[in-house]
Every structure is written in C-alpha cells, then in structure tokens.
Amino acid sequence: MKIQTTITVEKEILLKMMDKLRDGSFRNKSHLFEYAVRKFLDGEK
C-alpha cells in the first residue's frame, strides 16, 4: 500500500530530478524518490 506524503527539497535537487524525468529514466517523481530512498537505505546496511 502506498501512502501519499509531501516533501520539501532544494531547487537544485528538483531541477536535477526534472532532468531525470525528462530523459525517461523514471515514470514520475514518486518513482524517482522511491528509487533514491531505497538505494540510500540499502547502502546503510
């Protein structure tokens, strides 16, 4: 089950995210965010 949330990010980060969305690397911002957080958490192990 997915839960909707709101985040605040630096403009520079958002612009880089939008570049990734434009080049087709991710379906949408949620997909990109989930991917990034999962990679971060997997690296914490």
PQR file with spaces between the fields and no chain letter, atoms N, CA, C, O and H, PARSE charges and radii, in Angstrom:
ATOM       1  N    MET     1       0.846   -1.175    0.000 -0.4000 1.5000
ATOM       2  CA   MET     1       0.000    0.000    0.000 -0.0000 2.0000
ATOM       3  C    MET     1       0.894    1.241    0.000  0.5500 1.7000
ATOM       4  O    MET     1       1.862    1.313    0.757 -0.5500 1.4000
ATOM       5  N    LYS     2       0.577    2.187   -0.826 -0.4000 1.5000
ATOM       6  CA   LYS     2       1.334    3.431   -0.891 -0.0000 2.0000
ATOM       7  C    LYS     2       0.614    4.496   -0.076  0.5500 1.7000
ATOM       8  O    LYS     2      -0.614    4.524   -0.005 -0.5500 1.4000
ATOM       9  H    LYS     2      -0.210    2.129   -1.441  0.4000 1.0000
ATOM      10  N    ILE     3       1.406    5.373    0.539 -0.4000 1.5000
ATOM      11  CA   ILE     3       0.876    6.461    1.353 -0.0000 2.0000
ATOM      12  C    ILE     3       1.374    7.767    0.759  0.5500 1.7000
ATOM      13  O    ILE     3       2.568    7.918    0.502 -0.5500 1.4000
ATOM      14  H    ILE     3       2.404    5.350    0.481  0.4000 1.0000
ATOM      15  N    GLN     4       0.479    8.700    0.541 -0.4000 1.5000
ATOM      16  CA   GLN     4       0.841   10.000   -0.010 -0.0000 2.0000
ATOM      17  C    GLN     4       1.513   10.839    1.063  0.5500 1.7000
ATOM      18  O    GLN     4       1.096   10.836    2.222 -0.5500 1.4000
ATOM      19  H    GLN     4      -0.491    8.578    0.750  0.4000 1.0000
ATOM      20  N    THR     5       2.563   11.562    0.665 -0.4000 1.5000
ATOM      21  CA   THR     5       3.275   12.433    1.585 -0.0000 2.0000
ATOM      22  C    THR     5       3.752   13.672    0.825  0.5500 1.7000
ATOM      23  O    THR     5       3.649   13.731   -0.400 -0.5500 1.4000
ATOM      24  H    THR     5       2.902   11.565   -0.276  0.4000 1.0000
ATOM      25  N    THR     6       4.258   14.632    1.535 -0.4000 1.5000
ATOM      26  CA   THR     6       4.785   15.858    0.944 -0.0000 2.0000
ATOM      27  C    THR     6       6.210   16.054    1.432  0.5500 1.7000
ATOM      28  O    THR     6       6.503   15.849    2.610 -0.5500 1.4000
ATOM      29  H    THR     6       4.342   14.585    2.530  0.4000 1.0000
ATOM      30  N    ILE     7       7.101   16.455    0.521 -0.4000 1.5000
ATOM      31  CA   ILE     7       8.478   16.753    0.920 -0.0000 2.0000
ATOM      32  C    ILE     7       8.861   18.130    0.397  0.5500 1.7000
ATOM      33  O    ILE     7       8.228   18.659   -0.517 -0.5500 1.4000
ATOM      34  H    ILE     7       6.863   16.622   -0.436  0.4000 1.0000
ATOM      35  N    THR     8       9.893   18.699    0.983 -0.4000 1.5000
ATOM      36  CA   THR     8      10.448   19.966    0.539 -0.0000 2.0000
ATOM      37  C    THR     8      11.904   19.712    0.180  0.5500 1.7000
ATOM      38  O    THR     8      12.649   19.134    0.971 -0.5500 1.4000
ATOM      39  H    THR     8      10.407   18.269    1.726  0.4000 1.0000
ATOM      40  N    VAL     9      12.313   20.141   -1.009 -0.4000 1.5000
ATOM      41  CA   VAL     9      13.690   19.924   -1.457 -0.0000 2.0000
ATOM      42  C    VAL     9      14.257   21.226   -2.007  0.5500 1.7000
ATOM      43  O    VAL     9      13.516   22.132   -2.390 -0.5500 1.4000
ATOM      44  H    VAL     9      11.708   20.610   -1.652  0.4000 1.0000
ATOM      45  N    GLU    10      15.578   21.301   -2.040 -0.4000 1.5000
ATOM      46  CA   GLU    10      16.258   22.451   -2.634 -0.0000 2.0000
ATOM      47  C    GLU    10      15.921   22.521   -4.127  0.5500 1.7000
ATOM      48  O    GLU    10      15.710   21.501   -4.781 -0.5500 1.4000
ATOM      49  H    GLU    10      16.180   20.565   -1.729  0.4000 1.0000
ATOM      50  N    LYS    11      15.877   23.745   -4.642 -0.4000 1.5000
ATOM      51  CA   LYS    11      15.554   23.947   -6.054 -0.0000 2.0000
ATOM      52  C    LYS    11      16.518   23.175   -6.964  0.5500 1.7000
ATOM      53  O    LYS    11      16.094   22.586   -7.958 -0.5500 1.4000
ATOM      54  H    LYS    11      16.048   24.575   -4.110  0.4000 1.0000
ATOM      55  N    GLU    12      17.800   23.180   -6.628 -0.4000 1.5000
ATOM      56  CA   GLU    12      18.817   22.478   -7.418 -0.0000 2.0000
ATOM      57  C    GLU    12      18.502   20.984   -7.532  0.5500 1.7000
ATOM      58  O    GLU    12      18.655   20.390   -8.599 -0.5500 1.4000
ATOM      59  H    GLU    12      18.144   23.659   -5.821  0.4000 1.0000
ATOM      60  N    ILE    13      18.064   20.392   -6.433 -0.4000 1.5000
ATOM      61  CA   ILE    13      17.712   18.968   -6.438 -0.0000 2.0000
ATOM      62  C    ILE    13      16.493   18.734   -7.320  0.5500 1.7000
ATOM      63  O    ILE    13      16.466   17.791   -8.111 -0.5500 1.4000
ATOM      64  H    ILE    13      17.940   20.875   -5.566  0.4000 1.0000
ATOM      65  N    LEU    14      15.496   19.582   -7.188 -0.4000 1.5000
ATOM      66  CA   LEU    14      14.290   19.430   -8.005 -0.0000 2.0000
ATOM      67  C    LEU    14      14.607   19.553   -9.491  0.5500 1.7000
ATOM      68  O    LEU    14      14.063   18.803  -10.302 -0.5500 1.4000
ATOM      69  H    LEU    14      15.518   20.348   -6.546  0.4000 1.0000
ATOM      70  N    LEU    15      15.483   20.491   -9.858 -0.4000 1.5000
ATOM      71  CA   LEU    15      15.856   20.648  -11.259 -0.0000 2.0000
ATOM      72  C    LEU    15      16.552   19.393  -11.791  0.5500 1.7000
ATOM      73  O    LEU    15      16.311   18.980  -12.926 -0.5500 1.4000
ATOM      74  H    LEU    15      15.925   21.100   -9.200  0.4000 1.0000
ATOM      75  N    LYS    16      17.414   18.791  -10.971 -0.4000 1.5000
ATOM      76  CA   LYS    16      18.079   17.544  -11.381 -0.0000 2.0000
ATOM      77  C    LYS    16      17.067   16.412  -11.507  0.5500 1.7000
ATOM      78  O    LYS    16      17.165   15.574  -12.404 -0.5500 1.4000
ATOM      79  H    LYS    16      17.610   19.127  -10.050  0.4000 1.0000
ATOM      80  N    MET    17      16.090   16.395  -10.596 -0.4000 1.5000
ATOM      81  CA   MET    17      15.032   15.381  -10.685 -0.0000 2.0000
ATOM      82  C    MET    17      14.248   15.541  -11.985  0.5500 1.7000
ATOM      83  O    MET    17      13.950   14.559  -12.666 -0.5500 1.4000
ATOM      84  H    MET    17      16.010   17.075   -9.868  0.4000 1.0000
ATOM      85  N    MET    18      13.918   16.784  -12.322 -0.4000 1.5000
ATOM      86  CA   MET    18      13.147   17.036  -13.537 -0.0000 2.0000
ATOM      87  C    MET    18      13.923   16.619  -14.782  0.5500 1.7000
ATOM      88  O    MET    18      13.325   16.144  -15.748 -0.5500 1.4000
ATOM      89  H    MET    18      14.160   17.582  -11.770  0.4000 1.0000
ATOM      90  N    ASP    19      15.249   16.789  -14.775 -0.4000 1.5000
ATOM      91  CA   ASP    19      16.073   16.318  -15.891 -0.0000 2.0000
ATOM      92  C    ASP    19      15.947   14.805  -16.054  0.5500 1.7000
ATOM      93  O    ASP    19      15.825   14.304  -17.172 -0.5500 1.4000
ATOM      94  H    ASP    19      15.735   17.174  -13.990  0.4000 1.0000
ATOM      95  N    LYS    20      15.976   14.083  -14.938 -0.4000 1.5000
ATOM      96  CA   LYS    20      15.838   12.617  -14.981 -0.0000 2.0000
ATOM      97  C    LYS    20      14.464   12.210  -15.488  0.5500 1.7000
ATOM      98  O    LYS    20      14.334   11.216  -16.201 -0.5500 1.4000
ATOM      99  H    LYS    20      16.075   14.490  -14.030  0.4000 1.0000
ATOM     100  N    LEU    21      13.447   12.967  -15.128 -0.4000 1.5000
ATOM     101  CA   LEU    21      12.099   12.659  -15.609 -0.0000 2.0000
ATOM     102  C    LEU    21      11.993   12.918  -17.110  0.5500 1.7000
ATOM     103  O    LEU    21      11.376   12.140  -17.838 -0.5500 1.4000
ATOM     104  H    LEU    21      13.553   13.775  -14.548  0.4000 1.0000
ATOM     105  N    ARG    22      12.594   14.007  -17.566 -0.4000 1.5000
ATOM     106  CA   ARG    22      12.531   14.352  -18.996 -0.0000 2.0000
ATOM     107  C    ARG    22      13.248   13.325  -19.861  0.5500 1.7000
ATOM     108  O    ARG    22      12.811   13.037  -20.976 -0.5500 1.4000
ATOM     109  H    ARG    22      13.095   14.639  -16.974  0.4000 1.0000
ATOM     110  N    ASP    23      14.351   12.769  -19.352 -0.4000 1.5000
ATOM     111  CA   ASP    23      15.094   11.809  -20.186 -0.0000 2.0000
ATOM     112  C    ASP    23      14.507   10.395  -20.123  0.5500 1.7000
ATOM     113  O    ASP    23      15.030    9.470  -20.744 -0.5500 1.4000
ATOM     114  H    ASP    23      14.706   13.003  -18.447  0.4000 1.0000
ATOM     115  N    GLY    24      13.409   10.239  -19.363 -0.4000 1.5000
ATOM     116  CA   GLY    24      12.707    8.961  -19.341 -0.0000 2.0000
ATOM     117  C    GLY    24      13.266    7.936  -18.366  0.5500 1.7000
ATOM     118  O    GLY    24      12.877    6.769  -18.402 -0.5500 1.4000
ATOM     119  H    GLY    24      12.984   10.990  -18.859  0.4000 1.0000
ATOM     120  N    SER    25      14.179    8.365  -17.492 -0.4000 1.5000
ATOM     121  CA   SER    25      14.775    7.423  -16.532 -0.0000 2.0000
ATOM     122  C    SER    25      13.761    6.928  -15.503  0.5500 1.7000
ATOM     123  O    SER    25      13.891    5.822  -14.978 -0.5500 1.4000
ATOM     124  H    SER    25      14.495    9.313  -17.462  0.4000 1.0000
ATOM     125  N    PHE    26      12.750    7.751  -15.218 -0.4000 1.5000
ATOM     126  CA   PHE    26      11.741    7.409  -14.209 -0.0000 2.0000
ATOM     127  C    PHE    26      10.357    7.778  -14.726  0.5500 1.7000
ATOM     128  O    PHE    26      10.206    8.686  -15.543 -0.5500 1.4000
ATOM     129  H    PHE    26      12.644    8.650  -15.644  0.4000 1.0000
ATOM     130  N    ARG    27       9.350    7.057  -14.235 -0.4000 1.5000
ATOM     131  CA   ARG    27       7.966    7.306  -14.663 -0.0000 2.0000
ATOM     132  C    ARG    27       7.430    8.639  -14.152  0.5500 1.7000
ATOM     133  O    ARG    27       6.715    9.348  -14.859 -0.5500 1.4000
ATOM     134  H    ARG    27       9.474    6.319  -13.571  0.4000 1.0000
ATOM     135  N    ASN    28       7.791    8.970  -12.901 -0.4000 1.5000
ATOM     136  CA   ASN    28       7.280   10.186  -12.263 -0.0000 2.0000
ATOM     137  C    ASN    28       8.143   10.499  -11.041  0.5500 1.7000
ATOM     138  O    ASN    28       9.073    9.754  -10.730 -0.5500 1.4000
ATOM     139  H    ASN    28       8.372    8.394  -12.326  0.4000 1.0000
ATOM     140  N    LYS    29       7.839   11.590  -10.355 -0.4000 1.5000
ATOM     141  CA   LYS    29       8.640   11.997   -9.192 -0.0000 2.0000
ATOM     142  C    LYS    29       8.583   10.962   -8.080  0.5500 1.7000
ATOM     143  O    LYS    29       9.579   10.733   -7.394 -0.5500 1.4000
ATOM     144  H    LYS    29       7.084   12.195  -10.608  0.4000 1.0000
ATOM     145  N    SER    30       7.429   10.336   -7.896 -0.4000 1.5000
ATOM     146  CA   SER    30       7.307    9.319   -6.845 -0.0000 2.0000
ATOM     147  C    SER    30       8.233    8.143   -7.127  0.5500 1.7000
ATOM     148  O    SER    30       8.896    7.638   -6.221 -0.5500 1.4000
ATOM     149  H    SER    30       6.620   10.522   -8.453  0.4000 1.0000
ATOM     150  N    HIS    31       8.278    7.710   -8.378 -0.4000 1.5000
ATOM     151  CA   HIS    31       9.147    6.598   -8.760 -0.0000 2.0000
ATOM     152  C    HIS    31      10.610    6.960   -8.499  0.5500 1.7000
ATOM     153  O    HIS    31      11.360    6.157   -7.943 -0.5500 1.4000
ATOM     154  H    HIS    31       7.740    8.121   -9.114  0.4000 1.0000
ATOM     155  N    LEU    32      11.014    8.166   -8.899 -0.4000 1.5000
ATOM     156  CA   LEU    32      12.385    8.612   -8.682 -0.0000 2.0000
ATOM     157  C    LEU    32      12.709    8.685   -7.183  0.5500 1.7000
ATOM     158  O    LEU    32      13.766    8.227   -6.748 -0.5500 1.4000
ATOM     159  H    LEU    32      10.405    8.818   -9.351  0.4000 1.0000
ATOM     160  N    PHE    33      11.807    9.255   -6.413 -0.4000 1.5000
ATOM     161  CA   PHE    33      12.016    9.397   -4.967 -0.0000 2.0000
ATOM     162  C    PHE    33      12.135    8.027   -4.293  0.5500 1.7000
ATOM     163  O    PHE    33      13.031    7.812   -3.477 -0.5500 1.4000
ATOM     164  H    PHE    33      10.949    9.627   -6.766  0.4000 1.0000
ATOM     165  N    GLU    34      11.233    7.103   -4.634 -0.4000 1.5000
ATOM     166  CA   GLU    34      11.288    5.758   -4.050 -0.0000 2.0000
ATOM     167  C    GLU    34      12.607    5.071   -4.397  0.5500 1.7000
ATOM     168  O    GLU    34      13.225    4.435   -3.544 -0.5500 1.4000
ATOM     169  H    GLU    34      10.505    7.277   -5.297  0.4000 1.0000
ATOM     170  N    TYR    35      13.032    5.202   -5.649 -0.4000 1.5000
ATOM     171  CA   TYR    35      14.284    4.596   -6.076 -0.0000 2.0000
ATOM     172  C    TYR    35      15.460    5.157   -5.266  0.5500 1.7000
ATOM     173  O    TYR    35      16.290    4.401   -4.760 -0.5500 1.4000
ATOM     174  H    TYR    35      12.529    5.718   -6.342  0.4000 1.0000
ATOM     175  N    ALA    36      15.521    6.487   -5.148 -0.4000 1.5000
ATOM     176  CA   ALA    36      16.622    7.137   -4.444 -0.0000 2.0000
ATOM     177  C    ALA    36      16.653    6.757   -2.962  0.5500 1.7000
ATOM     178  O    ALA    36      17.720    6.478   -2.415 -0.5500 1.4000
ATOM     179  H    ALA    36      14.846    7.101   -5.559  0.4000 1.0000
ATOM     180  N    VAL    37      15.494    6.744   -2.317 -0.4000 1.5000
ATOM     181  CA   VAL    37      15.439    6.411   -0.891 -0.0000 2.0000
ATOM     182  C    VAL    37      15.813    4.945   -0.684  0.5500 1.7000
ATOM     183  O    VAL    37      16.536    4.613    0.256 -0.5500 1.4000
ATOM     184  H    VAL    37      14.627    6.971   -2.761  0.4000 1.0000
ATOM     185  N    ARG    38      15.326    4.071   -1.556 -0.4000 1.5000
ATOM     186  CA   ARG    38      15.666    2.642   -1.440 -0.0000 2.0000
ATOM     187  C    ARG    38      17.171    2.435   -1.586  0.5500 1.7000
ATOM     188  O    ARG    38      17.770    1.679   -0.821 -0.5500 1.4000
ATOM     189  H    ARG    38      14.740    4.340   -2.320  0.4000 1.0000
ATOM     190  N    LYS    39      17.793    3.109   -2.574 -0.4000 1.5000
ATOM     191  CA   LYS    39      19.244    2.995   -2.753 -0.0000 2.0000
ATOM     192  C    LYS    39      19.973    3.493   -1.501  0.5500 1.7000
ATOM     193  O    LYS    39      20.926    2.861   -1.045 -0.5500 1.4000
ATOM     194  H    LYS    39      17.307    3.723   -3.195  0.4000 1.0000
ATOM     195  N    PHE    40      19.531    4.613   -0.953 -0.4000 1.5000
ATOM     196  CA   PHE    40      20.135    5.164    0.256 -0.0000 2.0000
ATOM     197  C    PHE    40      20.019    4.192    1.425  0.5500 1.7000
ATOM     198  O    PHE    40      21.001    3.933    2.120 -0.5500 1.4000
ATOM     199  H    PHE    40      18.757    5.126   -1.323  0.4000 1.0000
ATOM     200  N    LEU    41      18.822    3.656    1.641 -0.4000 1.5000
ATOM     201  CA   LEU    41      18.603    2.753    2.773 -0.0000 2.0000
ATOM     202  C    LEU    41      19.350    1.444    2.593  0.5500 1.7000
ATOM     203  O    LEU    41      19.851    0.887    3.570 -0.5500 1.4000
ATOM     204  H    LEU    41      18.024    3.866    1.076  0.4000 1.0000
ATOM     205  N    ASP    42      19.438    0.940    1.379 -0.4000 1.5000
ATOM     206  CA   ASP    42      20.199   -0.290    1.127 -0.0000 2.0000
ATOM     207  C    ASP    42      21.675   -0.078    1.396  0.5500 1.7000
ATOM     208  O    ASP    42      22.365   -1.003    1.825 -0.5500 1.4000
ATOM     209  H    ASP    42      19.032    1.392    0.585  0.4000 1.0000
ATOM     210  N    GLY    43      22.168    1.120    1.152 -0.4000 1.5000
ATOM     211  CA   GLY    43      23.563    1.438    1.417 -0.0000 2.0000
ATOM     212  C    GLY    43      23.872    1.586    2.891  0.5500 1.7000
ATOM     213  O    GLY    43      25.036    1.534    3.286 -0.5500 1.4000
ATOM     214  H    GLY    43      21.608    1.872    0.804  0.4000 1.0000
ATOM     215  N    GLU    44      22.850    1.768    3.713 -0.4000 1.5000
ATOM     216  CA   GLU    44      23.026    1.950    5.155 -0.0000 2.0000
ATOM     217  C    GLU    44      23.299    0.640    5.877  0.5500 1.7000
ATOM     218  O    GLU    44      23.762    0.645    7.017 -0.5500 1.4000
ATOM     219  H    GLU    44      21.903    1.810    3.393  0.4000 1.0000
ATOM     220  N    LYS    45      23.014   -0.493    5.217 -0.4000 1.5000
ATOM     221  CA   LYS    45      23.138   -1.801    5.884 -0.0000 2.0000
ATOM     222  C    LYS    45      24.561   -2.155    6.223  0.5500 1.7000
ATOM     223  O    LYS    45      24.815   -3.220    6.784 -0.5500 1.4000
ATOM     224  H    LYS    45      22.638   -0.497    4.290  0.4000 1.0000
